[in-house]
Amino acid sequence: MNEPEDHDDKRVDLLVFTLDEQRYALHFSAVERVVCAVEVTPLPQAPPIVLGVVNAQGRIIPVVNVRRRFGLPEREIDLGDTLILVRTSKRSVALAADAVGGLLERSEQQVVASATILAGVAYLDGVAKLEDGLILIHNLDTFLALEEERALDTALTTAPRERPA
């Protein structure tokens, strides 16, 4: 006899990426696309968490220094790296990652809310349990602090615009 299926078991789709061999994840619904790393143009007056900006199909997108946010050793973006273009509730941003590991689907029961494990980490949404370890799931809407959002808005509006040749 087959066990009845639980149709109330909601699925969580995550995009897994790595930094220094550590796996992290974002909710897939926030991901616009993944592209190869390109040169990042510095943005004067941007908050320290912002590496600069890139041109993604005519849109100027800020690049967030994920390593700095997570307290990892800093390094220059390599052309073998990846940029993950994501949407927050306020703007699109690019996250620099060493690599993207693909899509991971988990049930809600396989994801533990961050408040039950690491209360007080604003940008952490939860932890996904895997057979070979854990993956920290990040909340993009709290990734930039309010002061950083304001500083980024100011930097983007005061940056000199490229003029057509």
C-alpha positions as CSV (number, residue, x, y, z in Angstrom):
1,M,0.0,0.0,0.0
2,N,1.4,3.4,-0.9
3,E,1.7,6.1,1.7
4,P,-0.6,9.1,1.1
5,E,1.1,12.1,-0.4
6,D,1.2,15.2,1.7
7,H,0.0,17.9,-0.7
8,D,0.4,20.6,2.1
9,D,4.2,20.1,2.0
10,K,5.3,23.3,0.4
11,R,8.6,23.4,-1.5
12,V,11.4,25.9,-1.2
13,D,13.5,26.6,-4.3
14,L,17.0,27.8,-3.6
15,L,20.0,28.9,-5.8
16,V,23.1,27.6,-4.2
17,F,26.4,29.5,-4.6
18,T,29.9,29.1,-3.0
19,L,32.4,31.5,-1.5
20,D,35.7,29.9,-0.3
21,E,34.2,26.4,-0.6
22,Q,31.3,27.3,1.8
23,R,27.8,26.9,0.3
24,Y,25.2,29.6,0.7
25,A,21.7,30.0,-0.9
26,L,19.2,32.5,-2.0
27,H,15.5,32.1,-2.7
28,F,15.3,31.3,-6.4
29,S,12.3,33.6,-6.8
30,A,14.6,36.6,-6.2
31,V,17.2,35.6,-8.9
32,E,17.0,37.4,-12.2
33,R,19.9,35.6,-13.8
34,V,23.5,34.4,-13.4
35,V,26.3,35.8,-15.6
36,C,30.0,35.6,-15.9
37,A,31.9,38.2,-13.9
38,V,32.8,41.4,-15.7
39,E,34.9,44.4,-14.7
40,V,33.3,46.4,-11.9
41,T,33.4,50.2,-12.1
42,P,34.0,51.9,-8.8
43,L,31.2,54.0,-7.5
44,P,32.4,57.1,-5.5
45,Q,30.5,57.7,-2.2
46,A,29.0,54.2,-2.2
47,P,28.9,52.4,1.1
48,P,31.8,50.1,1.8
49,I,29.6,47.0,1.2
50,V,29.3,48.0,-2.5
51,L,32.2,47.1,-4.8
52,G,30.9,49.3,-7.6
53,V,28.5,49.0,-10.5
54,V,28.2,46.9,-13.7
55,N,26.2,47.4,-16.9
56,A,23.8,44.6,-17.3
57,Q,22.0,44.9,-20.6
58,G,21.8,48.7,-20.3
59,R,20.9,48.7,-16.6
60,I,23.4,50.0,-14.0
61,I,23.5,47.4,-11.2
62,P,25.4,47.9,-7.9
63,V,27.7,44.9,-7.0
64,V,27.5,44.0,-3.3
65,N,30.6,42.7,-1.6
66,V,29.2,39.4,-0.2
67,R,32.5,38.5,1.3
68,R,32.6,41.6,3.4
69,R,29.0,41.1,4.6
70,F,29.8,37.5,5.6
71,G,33.2,38.4,7.2
72,L,35.2,36.3,4.7
73,P,38.7,37.2,3.5
74,E,38.5,39.8,0.7
75,R,39.8,39.1,-2.8
76,E,39.5,40.7,-6.2
77,I,36.8,39.5,-8.5
78,D,38.3,37.0,-10.9
79,L,36.9,36.6,-14.5
80,G,36.2,33.0,-13.6
81,D,33.8,34.2,-10.9
82,T,30.0,34.6,-11.3
83,L,27.6,37.5,-10.7
84,I,24.2,36.6,-9.5
85,L,21.7,39.3,-10.5
86,V,18.9,39.4,-7.9
87,R,15.9,41.6,-7.0
88,T,15.4,43.0,-3.5
89,S,12.2,44.8,-2.6
90,K,14.0,48.1,-3.3
91,R,16.4,47.4,-6.3
92,S,18.3,45.0,-8.4
93,V,21.8,44.2,-7.2
94,A,24.6,41.8,-8.3
95,L,26.3,39.4,-5.8
96,A,29.8,38.2,-6.7
97,A,30.2,34.5,-6.0
98,D,33.1,32.0,-6.7
99,A,30.6,29.7,-8.4
100,V,26.9,28.8,-8.6
101,G,26.1,25.2,-7.6
102,G,22.6,25.1,-9.1
103,L,19.1,24.8,-8.0
104,L,18.2,23.0,-4.8
105,E,14.6,22.1,-3.9
106,R,13.6,21.4,-0.3
107,S,10.4,21.0,1.6
108,E,9.6,23.6,4.3
109,Q,10.3,20.9,6.9
110,Q,13.9,20.7,5.6
111,V,14.5,24.4,6.2
112,V,14.9,25.7,9.7
113,A,14.0,29.4,10.4
114,S,17.1,31.5,11.4
115,A,15.5,32.8,14.5
116,T,15.5,29.4,16.1
117,I,19.2,29.0,15.4
118,L,21.0,32.3,15.0
119,A,18.7,35.0,16.4
120,G,19.8,38.5,15.5
121,V,21.5,37.9,12.2
122,A,19.3,40.2,10.1
123,Y,20.3,39.0,6.6
124,L,19.8,35.3,7.4
125,D,16.5,33.7,6.5
126,G,17.1,30.1,7.4
127,V,19.2,27.0,7.2
128,A,18.6,24.1,4.7
129,K,19.5,20.7,6.0
130,L,21.4,18.4,3.6
131,E,22.9,15.0,3.9
132,D,26.4,16.4,3.8
133,G,25.9,19.6,5.8
134,L,24.0,22.8,6.1
135,I,23.4,25.7,3.7
136,L,22.7,29.2,5.0
137,I,19.8,30.9,3.2
138,H,20.0,34.6,2.9
139,N,17.3,37.2,2.9
140,L,18.1,39.8,0.3
141,D,15.6,42.4,1.6
142,T,17.7,42.8,4.7
143,F,21.1,42.4,3.0
144,L,21.7,46.1,2.9
145,A,21.2,48.1,6.1
146,L,19.0,51.2,5.9
147,E,22.1,53.5,6.1
148,E,23.7,51.5,3.3
149,E,20.6,51.8,1.1
150,R,20.5,55.6,1.6
151,A,24.3,55.9,0.9
152,L,23.9,53.8,-2.2
153,D,20.9,55.9,-3.4
154,T,23.0,59.0,-3.0
155,A,26.0,57.5,-4.8
156,L,23.9,56.4,-7.7
157,T,22.1,59.7,-8.1
158,T,25.3,61.8,-7.9
159,A,27.5,59.5,-10.0
160,P,28.5,61.1,-13.3
161,R,26.6,59.6,-16.2
162,E,28.3,58.2,-19.2
163,R,27.9,60.5,-22.2
164,P,27.4,59.1,-25.7
165,A,30.5,59.4,-27.9
